[in-house]
Structures are given as structure tokens and as C-alpha cells.
Amino acid sequence: MTTPTTAPALDTLIQRRIRQDVQSMHAYAIQDSIGMVKLDAMENPHRLPPELQEALGQRLGALALNRYPDGRVNDLRHALAAYAQMPEGCDIMLGNGSDELISLLAMACDVALDPITGKKPVILAPLPGFVMYAMSAALQGLDFVGVPLTADFALDESSMLVAIAKHQPAIVYLAYPNNPTANLWDADAMARVIAAAGQAGSLVVIDEAYQPFSSRTYLDTIRAQPAAHAHVLLMRTLSKFGLAGVRIGYMMGHKALIAEVDKVRPPYNISVLNYECALFALEHADVFAQQAAELRAQRARLLTALRTMAGVKAWDSDANMILIRVSDAQKAFDGLKARGVLVKNVSKMHPLLAQCLRVTVGTADENTHLLAALQESL
């Protein structure tokens, strides 16, 4: 037997074995934030108080890390169901962040052809919106249809209804509030879009990632009208709650629907460290509620200050971020970065976001730094 003396050229191997659509994609970009005031990723800027840090450290140190995750993960499911006041008849599943849940939904809905339309399944969402909806569709081989918002970032109800009737999507995503625009959709428009999706045989996923900062939750409507929402899944995350580093997302919906989607979830997708951190946080939910209240107050402060700046338009927000438009987004972004403040330049994500920056609400000191740096950059 002869042993090959040379391996195939790496570029040839990539061309042959890596999907062409993957090769043409751009990886999700994470900005280098070392030494910066980090206001680009909608994180809760507050850490645990020292006494809770110590208590959590002792608790994590006592875990059996040599064992796979056990039934304790179900304790977290029950704790989250209680925390969210999950409606009767519903169940809950966990993901390694919302991103994994979005991927699992695409996987669960990836049928070769829709048995009714005879076409490849479609995932549909308003645009601009969270990039992972489109990315999950692409990675799973599904088509993605984006429906532009109106010029003031409202849900374009008539266009959504036309798109749902035309494409009969497998999944319709409605972020509530939306990222990066930070607004809530009109309640009546939401109801009609959700009803139309139900008539088309679509799942609706309401993404409430920013619920701790929102003035409303769609869960209230689901509780009040359960029969009309059997096709609706509601997704949240503990990232904005204050545990972005822990990676816990959760999704609630009718028991039968959750049971089917849960079949594609990898075993042990939530680590013992992650679920114990989450349980600890829920036991101290009042601390995180106080942090959210402080961030809502800081959001109001930022909005007031931004609206006094010449050349800045700031939209209302129900999240821990604010979308602003300036005359030159790249110049303002570079100026902020040069002054030690990192925000997100979203101006090229979608035509509706021309010259827009997305700013995370930080601590009082961080927001003071931001405002001064932005004024100088303008």
C-alpha cells in the first residue's frame, strides 16, 4: 500500500467540500472592544454586586463538572415558566441563547417542499431586523423573504399581508421590540398579521429579546386569546436580562408544537454552569429588575439629551438601545471610536437605515461619556 505524499490543495478542498452558499457568506462580525466604552451589543452594563459574585462563585465551584447536565435543567425550565407567567397549555424549551432556538426552528421547518404550495419553505420577517433570521434560513437551505418597514420603521401591514398570502411562509418572525429600530409594532397591525399567518398555515415567532425594557409584552395577548395563538411561539433571552455571557434563550408555545421543535435540540445543549447561573439569577430577580429600571431611566435621559443636539434624530425606544440618524454615520462612528466609545454603525445594513447608528444604553457614566464624545464627533 502506498502512502500519499501530498494532501490536496486547501483551496481545492474548500471548493469541493464547503457549500458554495456558505463560501459566499460573511461571518457574524464582533467588534474589538478592548479598552472601549462598549455600547454596541445591547448588553446590560451592570455586574453582580460583590456579595452575589462570591455566592455564585461558591455555588458554581461545588458543581459536578465531571457529569453531563442532569434533571436540574428542568428546574430552570420550571423557574423560567414561573418567572414569565407562562400560559396554561404551553410548554417551554431552552436554547444556547436565542440564536440556537432560531437555528433549531429553521431545522425543524426544513422540508424538501411545502406539501401544499409545492415550493421550498420560506422564512419571512420585516426588514431591517435581526440578521439571524435570514442567516438561519440561508444556512438551512430555506428561502428568506424580507418585507421593508415604512419610512418611520412601522410595520407595513398591507405589504406583510400580501407577502404572507403569496409565500405562505413556514415561519414569520416579529421582533417585539425590533432590533435595530427598538420600537414596538402597532397592536392591531400585529393581530391582523398574526391571524393572516395562521390562515396561511405559518408559525409565528414573536421575539421578545428586549422584554425587560419594554412597556408591553405580547404574552398578555396570548393569555387572553389562547385559541387564536396556537400557531404562535414566544421567544425570550436572559442576555438582556443581564446574563449575556451565560447564553440562555427560551421559547414558549403550545405543548404539542414545542414537543415537535424540541426533537431537533441537541442533547445537553445547556451546560451545568449555564443553568446554575440562570437559576441563581432568577433567585435574585429583584437585583436585575432594579438594573433594568435604572437602564430605562438612563434611556429617557439619553433620548432627552440626544434630541437637543443639532443634526441628530433619535427614535423612541422600548429596548436598551436607541437608533439615531446623523449627517455622516461613518464620520460620527469613527469620531466616537477615537474618543473611546464603541457603538454599532448600521447605516449599510438596509436602505432605511441610511446614516444611522445604534447606541446601547449604558451606565450613567458611560452615557455621559457617550454624549460628550458624540457632540465632539458631530
N, C-alpha and C positions, 0 to 999 in steps of 0.2 A: 504493500500500500504506500502510495506517495503522499507526502505532506505538502500542502500548498505553501509556496514560499512568499506569496504576496496576498494581501487582503484586497478586496475590491475597493476602488477609489471611493472615498467617503461621499463625495457629491453624487456619484452614481448610485450608491446605496440609498441615499436620501431620496433621490429622484424616483427610485424604483419602489421603495417601501413606505415612504411617508405620503399620506394623502395629499393630492395636489391642492385641494382647498385649504388644508392646514398650512402648507408651504406658503400660500399667498396671504395668510392672515398675519396680523400684528398681535404680539403677545400683550396681555394686560399690563400697562405701564404703571410702575410705582415710583414716585419721585423720591430722590435722595433728600432726606430732611434733617440730616445731622447738623446740629448747631442752629437750627431754624426755629422760629415760632411756627409750629405746624398747624396750619389752618386749611388743609387741602383734602381731608379724608373724612370729615364729619364724625370724628371721634369725640367721646366725652373727655375733656381735658383734665378732669379731676381724678386723682388716685384715691385708693382707700386710705382712711385715717390710719396712723401708725399702729394703734391698738388692734385694728382689724387686720392689718397686714400681718402682725405677729400671730394672731389667732388662726388666720388662714394658713400661714406657713406651717404651723404645728399640725394642723389638720391634714394638709397635703403630705407632710413628711411621714405620717402614720399609715398612708395608703399602701396596699399590697400591689406595688407596681410590677411584680413578677406574675401577676394574674391578668387574664383578659377582663375587660369590663363585665360586670355582673348585673344582677337584678336591680342594683342601685340606680341604674339608668332609668328604670321605670319610676323610681321615686322622683326623679327630675321631671319626667313626663307628667306625673300627677301634680307636682308642685307648680309647674307652668300652667297646667289646665286650671288650677285653682286661682293662680295669680291673674290669668287672663279672663277668668269667669267664663270658661268655655261653655257654649250652649249644650243643652241636653241632646242626645242622639249623635253627638260628634265625638271624634277621637283626635289624637294628636300624634304627630311623628316628628322626630328630631333630625337635624342635618348638621353637618360640619360647616356652620354658617348658612345663610340663605343661599349662597352660591351653589352649594351642593344640592339643596332642595330644587333649585331651578334646573340644574342638570338632570336630576332624577325624574322630574316631571317630563322633560323632553324625551328622556329614555323610555319612560312608561308609555308615552303617546306616539312613539315612533313605529307606526305600522307601515307596511310597504305601500299600500294605497288605502285611502279612505273608502270603506265599503259602500258608502252612499254616493260620494262625488266621483270615485274612481281616480282621484288625484292624490299627489303626495300631501301629507298633512302640513298645515300651516300654523305658525305661531304669530299672533298679531298683538301689537301694542302701540300706544301713542308714541310719537317722537316729537321732540327729544325726550329720552327716557333712559332707564338704567341699561347700560351696554350689555349686561349678562343675558338679557332676554334674547337678543339677537345672536350673541355668541353661542349660547346653549343650543339654539336652533341649528346654527351652522355646524357645530361640532357633532351633532346627532344626525345630520343629513336632512334636516327639515327646512322648509322654506320659511322665511321671515317676511312679514308684511308690516311696515311702519306707517301709521296714519298721522300726518302732521297735526300738531295743535294749532289753535288760532294764533294770531299775532301777539295776543296778550297771554298766551300759554294756557288758555282754557281748553277743555275737551271739545273737539269738533264733533258734536253728537251726530250730525247728519252724515258726515264722512265715515264715522265709525260704524254707523248702521248699514251704510252701503257696503263697506268693506266686509263686515260680518256676513251679510247676505250673499255676497259674491264668493268669498273664500271659504265660508263655513269652517273657521279655524278650529284646530284641536284645542288650543289654549288662547285665551285673551288675558293679557296682563294689564292690570290697572294699579299703578303705584299710588298710594294714598297716605300721605302726600307724595308728590312726584319728585324724582331726582333727575335733573339738577334744578328744576324750577321751584321746588319747595312749596308748591301750592296744592290745595285740595280741589277736587273736581266738584262741580255743581251736583247736589244730591239727586235732583230729578233726572239730570242727564245720565248720571251713574245708573240709576234704577232702570232707565229705558235701555241702556247699552247692555246691562247685565241680563235683562229679560230677553233681549234680542239674541244674545249669545246662547241663552238656554234654549230658545226655539230652534236655533241652528245646530243644537247638539254639541255645543262647545263647553269646555271647562272654563271657568273664570277664576283667576288667581288675583286676589287683592293683596298687594304687598304693602304692609304697614311697618316697614323698617323703622320709620321715624315716629312711631306712635307715642313715645314718652314726651314729645314736644308738640303734639298735635292737639287741636281744640276738639277734634271729633274722632271717633272710631267707627268703621263700618260694621263692627261686630254688634253694635246696638241694633242695627237694621236686620242683621241676620237673626238675632234673638227674637225680634218682633215678628219676623216673617220667615220662619224656618222652611216652610214648604216651597217658597219661591226661590230658595237659595240652596237647594240640594246639589246643584252643579257648581257651587262656589267654594273655593278653598281660600282661607285667610292665612297669610304668612307674616311672621314677625322674626325679629332677631334680638339677641342680647347684646349685639355690638354697640348699638346706640344707647342702650340701657346703661352701658359703662364697662362692657366686657369684650371689646373688640378683639383683644388678644386671645380670648378663650374660644372663639369660633363656635357659637351655638345659635342655630336657627331652628325655628319650629313652625309647624303648619297644622292648622285645624280645619276639619271639614267633616262631612257625613261619614259615619263609621265605615260604610261599605266602600266609599271612594278612597279613604285613607288606607284601608286594608289592601287595595289593589296597588296603589303607588308605593306602599311600604315594601312590596315584594322585590323591588329593584334596589332597595337600600342595601349597601354593603354591610356585612356583619361587623359589629364593634366599630361603627363609624364615629362614635363619641367616646373619647378616651376617659379613663378614670379621673385624670387630672381635670379635664374639662367639665365633666358633670359634677364633680365635687366643688369646683369653683362656682359653678352656676347655682348649685344648691345653697352654698354659703351666701352668695349674693342675694338670693331670694329671701333667706332668713333675715337679711339686713336691708330689705327693700326700701325702708324708710330713708336710709342714707342716700340711696340712689335717687329716690324721689326728690329729696332736698337738692341734690345736684342738678336734676332736670329743671326744677323750679328756678334755680339760680341761672341756668343757661337760658331759660325763657325770658327772664328779666334782662339778661345781657343782650339777647336778641332784640328786645324792644329798644334798648339803649343804642345798639348799633344802627338799627333802622332809622331812629331819630337823627343820629349824627350823620349818617350817610346821605340823608335827604337834605341836609344843609350844605352839602358840598356841590359846588358848581361843576357841571359836566358829569354827574353821577346819577343814574336812575337805579333805584333799589325796589325790588318787588316784595310784596308781603310774603311772609313765610310762616308755615306751620311745622317746620323742621328745625334742625340745629345748623342750618346753613342759610345763606342769603345770596340770591342771584343779583348781580349788579351789571349795568352796562356803562362803559366809559367810551371816550372817543377813540382810544387806541388800546385795545386789550393787551397786546404783546408788550407795548411800552410800559403800561401800568404793572403787568406781571413782572417784567424784568426789574422795574424800579422797586417793587415790593421785595423781590428776592435779594436784590443788592442791599436792602436795608434789613435783611434777616427775617423776612416774613414769607412763608410759602403758602400760596393759595392755588386754586385749580383754574387754569386757562381753558375754558370750554368753548371758546369762540369759534373753533373749527369743527366742533362735534356735529353741528347741524346749522343750516342757514338761519333758522330762527334765533340762534344764539350768537349772532354776529356781534363781536366786540363785548362779549360777556365774560365775566369772571364769577366763579363760585367760591364763596367765602364761608368757612366753618366758624360757628360761634365758639369763641374760646373763653378763657378766664377773663376777669376784669382787667388784669394787667396785660394779657395778650391782646385784648381788644383795643386797649389804649395804644399799644404799640402799633397795631394794625392801622388804626385811624390816622395816626401821625405819619406813618410810612406812606399810606395811600395819598394823603394830602400832598406830601412832598413829591410823590411819583407823578401826580397829575400836573 
